[in-house]
Amino acid sequence: MRKIILLCFLFISMANLQAQESVDKTTTYFLIRHAEKVRENPADKNPDLNERGFQRAENWKKVLQHISFDAIYSTDYKRTLKTAEPIAKKCNLEPIIYNPSKVDFDLFKLENAGKNVLIVGHSNTIPQFVNVLIKQQKYQEMDDDEFSHLYIITVIGNQVTDLLLFQDF
């Protein structure tokens, strides 16, 4: 009888441990703004990266070289896609196109639970994306000449931490 009770106890303990592990999956979001863009034609709504921007995109790849990304999201603009491209190639991933104004955040978080995710956006969308993920109005729009912010959000169970780093290249 004691063996049966002990086996039941072990089985329940293992089931609880497995349930806890699935609840406490670690999800990490890395969010950056696109790199520097060509500014020669103010009417061009979809400019490419300039030379400094291409270098910054390569530098982001170096900074994030030890991260094994499971998904990369980018808006559908040359400057965001080209910023994501070096990391996407390294990770053998195709960027997933998203529209910042149409993100279903509950679905987004569910689909990316337990993953390392890179999100590339814009000076006005990335801080807002971060704010929604952390459920706080903490970060403001970036200045138009600011490209060095790296936001890192880690979610473990119900615990959410955020960090803002500056990578000036």
N, C-alpha and C positions, 0 to 999 in steps of 0.2 A: 504494500500500500504506500509506503514511504517513497519507493522508487517511482510510482505513478505520480504522486504529488510532486516529487522533485522534477520529473520529466515535464509535467504540466507547467510548473513554475518556470523551468528553463524555456519551454516553448513560448509561454506568454512573454517572458523577458525578451526573447529574441524578436518576437513579433512587435513588441513595443519599441525596441531599438530600431528595427527596420522602419517602422512607421515614423519615428522621430527623425531618422536620416532623410526620409523622403520629404518630410515637412521642412526640415532645415537645410535644404539644398542651398548652396551658395551661388548666387547670381551676381555677376559683376558687369556693370555698364561703364564703358569708356566713351566719353563724349567730347568731340572736338569741332571747332568751326573749320570750314574750308580754309585752305591756305590763300596767300595773296593772289589777287586776280589782276588781269589786264584792265587798266582803267582808261585807255586811250579814247574809247567811244562810250560816253555816258548813256547813250541810247541803247547800247547792247545789254540786254537783260540776261544773256547767257555767255558771259566772257569766259575764256580759258584762264588757266593759271599763268602768271608771269614767271620769269626765270627764278625769282626768289621763292615763288609759290611751289614750283616743282621741287626745289631744294628742300623746302619745309616738309613737303609730302614724304620725301625720302628720309628726312630726319625723324618724322613721326614713326616711320617703319623701324628705325633704329631704337627709338625710345621704347617702343612697344614690342620689340623683337622677342621677348621671352613670354609673351602672352599668346596662348593658343586660342584664337578666336573661333567661335562656333557660328557666328553670324555677323555680317557687316551690313549696316543700313546707311543709305545715302539718299539725299534728295536728288531729283532728276535734273541736275545742272552739271555742266562741264566741270566747274570748279570744285564741286563736292565729290563727284565721281573720280576726278583726277587726284584729289587729295586721298581718297580711299584706295586708289588703285595699287600703290606699292604694297600696302598691307594685305589687300585682297589677293594679289598674286603670290605673296609669300605664304599665305594660308590656303591657297588654292580654293578661294571662295569667290562667288559672284555676288556683288553688292545687291541687296534687296532695296528696291526703290520704295520710298515712303513719302507721303505728303504730310508735313507737320500739322496742318490744320485738320487732318482727317484720321489721326491715330486713335484707335480704340485702345486706351492704355491698359485696361483690364485684360484684354485679349493679348496685347503686346507682352505684358508681364507674364502671362500664362504660357505663351508660346516660347518664351525665352528663359523660363525658370531653369536654374541650374547651369546656365551657359555664361560664357564670356562674350560680350556683345560690344561691337564698336558702332557708334552712331556719329555720322558726319552731317553737319547742318550749317546753320547761318548764325550771325551775330544776334539776331532777334529770336531765333527758334531754339537754339541749344540751351540757353539758360532757362527758358520756359519748360523745355523737355525735362531738364534736371529738376526743376521745381515740382512738376507733376509727379515724378518718380519718388521724390523724397517727401512729398505731401507738405511742402512749406513754400512760402514766397520768399526765398532766401537770396536768389541770384537775379541780378538786373541784366538787361541787354548789354552786350559788349560794345565798346566803341568801335567805330568803323575801321580803325587801324589796328585793332587788337586781334592777334592770331595765335597767341601762345597759351591759351587756357586749355587745360586738360582736366575735365571733371571725371572723378571716379566714384561710382556709387556701388556699394556692396550691400546685398540683401541676403540675410541669413534668417530664415523663418520670418518673424515679424520685425526683426531688428534691421534698420536701415542706417547706414553710415554714408557720409558724403565727404569728399575731399576735393579741393581745387588746387591744382599745381600749375606752375608757370614754366613753360619750356621755351626759353628764348634762344633761338639758334642764330 
